[in-house]
């Protein structure tokens, strides 16, 4: 799924299913679309706040926008970083990792 199609589905409320265990996707991680500064992050714990997501990802770069997408079992988020380089850095450093205070990888 390309980034623009993903954004259209997100705006319409029809997001792709989170992968098991979760993962941070964006930058050049998704091979079917061009690199993007927009990250789709799955595997966030239920009940996490937008502020907590912003704090976690803001420690790795400047965030332009955060949209929390709560789910029944897990939560996802759309995070727009201020640059493609920052988005790539986040993917390289958080994808598959378990941040402090989390029980499962992103």
Secondary structure as GFF3:
##gff-version 3
##sequence-region A 1 106
A	DSSP	alpha_helix	3	12	.	.	.	ID=ss1
A	DSSP	beta_strand	24	27	.	.	.	ID=ss2
A	DSSP	beta_strand	36	45	.	.	.	ID=ss3
A	DSSP	alpha_helix	50	58	.	.	.	ID=ss4
A	DSSP	beta_strand	63	69	.	.	.	ID=ss5
A	DSSP	beta_strand	74	81	.	.	.	ID=ss6
A	DSSP	alpha_helix	84	94	.	.	.	ID=ss7
###
